[in-house]
């Protein structure tokens, strides 16, 4: 399993410009083969900070996601907003154990 975790910081008010595109991105991505979970969440202390969490069955599934039409549409929407920073990390989840 692959795990992606990170954040995206947008300039004040910019997320509202892409909120609909983000909702579509999340919904479409969660329907992809090999996607275990995909989510965006606004930080409760900073609504312009978006938390990103993803889990994928394989590198192939993640690569297919990168080539999807909804990824291209989301990237196009994101081109119109001002970003202040971003950080994404890819982890290999070799040993997975449910805690709750």
Secondary structure, 3 states (H helix, E strand, C coil): CEEEEEEEEECCCCHHHHHHHHHHHHHHHHCCCCEEEEEEEECCCCCCEEEEEEEECCHHHHHHHHCCHHHHHHHHHHCCCCEEEEEEEEEECCCCCCCC
